[in-house]
Amino acid sequence: MSSAAPFVLDAPLNILYQDQHLVAVDKPSGMLVHRSFLDKHETVFVMQSLRDQIGQHVFPVHRLDRPTSGVLLFALSADVARLLGQQQENQLWRKYYLAVVRGFLTQGGELDYPLKEELDKIADKFSRDDKAPQHAISRYQPLQQVELPIPVSKYPAARYSLVALQPLTGRKHQLRRHLAHLRHPIVGDTSHGDGKHNALFKQHFNCRRLMLVAKQLQLPHPVTGEPLCLSAGLNGLEPLFANFGWPTAEAYYQQQFAALFTEKT
């Protein structure tokens, strides 16, 4: 069971897109998508909050981890939910993330590194733990860097990179685990990250969240076929980015995703 303080939603959810078939929101970091017996103390969830906000039942079609912020899409009918599920099976979605990681990541690439399924001790207690690692591929590209005159561990300064990411598969905690494998763990990751750097961000920047943002989701509209590009904000990270001298404008990130993650032929 989680020991984190209950999430408080102090404003309506930011709706990024809505029509008669779909609704997309910018999920805040720390908010659960739906009820879970693993977090019995939680009383606020995206599904129920969005349902009450728009006065209509919503159908989840994908998820984001609790500490991750960004684009979260819901269907407004079971039929549309089914169509969106088929799109994902056919790999028609394109997802792009931003992460702040430890160290200077100087070159981009594509990591093909299988991941053993992560099982929860309670929720998955009847699941087999001897399955072979699952195929997992992530693409990554460095965008910005910063060196802070703050000693950490044995080093006189702390270095961080802003990284653009595209998961080509959808394994649990894939981006977090892949970046940890590259020895550039995401700041704020309490499961796969570096506690000293997590503590630095808490102490010096009052930043207690996972530094991972589901920034953009591209997909064909499941009914009309028109291309959709749904973009989330930085979820309160704008002052930190500005302090580091990093861009905060949406146009910059759209341009970077388009330039860095061209489709393979």
Steps between C-alpha positions, in 0.01 A plus 500: 500500500625849420614724782480820295274781614155494336484696176307828509347635178471875553370591151299332222693263277653671197314364197730491198245374248133401501241402242204262500729198487814586703633707783865553592632659817836615633539264796676656799798324653399305809141431391377145452306423184245280679432341837751245625496283809874565519423866587195473722563842656451678165164667437569696177544328162516619141213282378251607764613864498469522122164325500366752751660790314345424160188323627564190294642153553855452367675183386875462564704388198855531638665608822775708650686413817390699802815720514504571124314803367371564151260398225237250610229401252152361570224376273143613552345170395585132512508484120757778472702342780512181295616690190775673698610165638528367146709803403745424778521135399580615147763743634333810358571715806815710536595599854767756590633573847735741673723395789762663718778250559821479701820588316579628153339279238698607196370273223163367399417151393260211515514254788378147432518348848248236617341559838392238749139556600470699821250338736334662797518294819128546564329561166704235317552248778349219291695586184796297381837659569701279265391653170767587245588871466265691268608675181545873571631781278541870581642784294674788677653833401668766720354850479663712770758479779573685822781490754413622849766615751355266761716218637340157483654173612875521418458761226535880542211574260178340385430437132163437337358453152159564352419205276229437238371144498288278278401157631442259212359236736292538813654309789442595862736780605678455167650847469601512864672160479663564163653829613623337819661233280675779307628630836299820460210437739205739503509749785228430755476131421483332841503147354775513238669835562777660704396601851772764537384689193135460596587656836687785329191596299284488813739709707604763246194525274217362716440257214364169629350353185624255239655709223316322221235663282285328237531807280332401174272233358438468126230275358235485229155590625327163548180615329598764243855386429631856529845530662497614862798652681433537872757694701528537876665778697801472729278455807659771713857436386520827305679697778757222543565479125531878479745492791710249308480706180291234326214578259143502626321587175278229354622572145856402594398153612274440203790587270739274689272198495437543128869540418645234731250218466434472129319185396707207386467397139 
